[in-house]
Amino acid sequence: MKTVQFNLDPSLPLAAQVEQVLAAIADGQLAPDVGKQLIEAIGTLGNVRALEDVESRLAILEAKELN
């Protein structure tokens, strides 16, 4: 398996991370298929974070309703 290196700052917002992947593809640092996989993974992470946020908000609302 070939290893590639490019700038990806996981502390940035997800949209900025996708932009970094797109820039790496445009610069030839990443193959388009690898970039696509990374963008899909970032999207999946975003979906998981959104679900966790909804679950957290729901728990807060439910706790307020019980009190």
C-alpha positions in Angstrom: 0.0 0.0 0.0 1.4 3.4 -1.0 1.5 6.1 1.6 0.8 9.7 0.6 1.4 12.9 2.5 -0.5 16.2 2.2 -1.8 18.9 4.5 -4.9 17.9 6.4 -5.7 19.7 9.6 -8.3 17.7 11.5 -9.0 20.6 13.8 -10.5 22.7 11.0 -14.2 22.6 10.2 -15.2 19.7 7.9 -15.8 21.9 4.9 -12.2 23.2 5.2 -10.9 19.7 5.4 -12.7 18.8 2.2 -11.1 21.9 0.6 -7.7 20.7 1.7 -8.4 17.3 0.1 -9.6 18.9 -3.1 -6.4 21.1 -3.2 -4.3 18.0 -2.7 -6.0 16.4 -5.7 -5.6 19.5 -7.8 -1.9 19.7 -6.9 -1.4 16.0 -7.8 -0.6 15.0 -4.2 -3.6 12.7 -4.1 -5.1 10.4 -6.7 -8.8 11.4 -7.4 -10.1 8.1 -6.2 -8.2 8.3 -2.9 -9.4 11.9 -2.5 -13.0 10.8 -3.1 -12.6 8.2 -0.4 -11.3 10.7 2.0 -14.1 13.2 1.2 -16.6 10.4 1.8 -15.0 9.6 5.1 -15.1 13.2 6.1 -18.8 13.3 5.1 -19.5 10.3 7.2 -17.8 11.9 10.2 -19.9 14.9 9.7 -23.1 12.8 9.7 -21.9 11.0 12.9 -21.2 14.4 14.6 -24.6 15.7 13.5 -26.4 12.7 14.9 -24.5 13.0 18.2 -25.5 16.7 18.3 -29.2 15.8 17.8 -29.0 13.0 20.4 -27.5 15.5 22.9 -30.1 18.1 22.2 -32.9 15.6 22.5 -31.6 14.4 25.8 -31.5 18.0 27.1 -35.1 18.6 25.9 -36.3 15.3 27.4 -34.6 16.1 30.8 -36.3 19.6 30.8 -39.6 18.0 30.1 -39.3 15.6 33.0 -38.4 18.3 35.5 
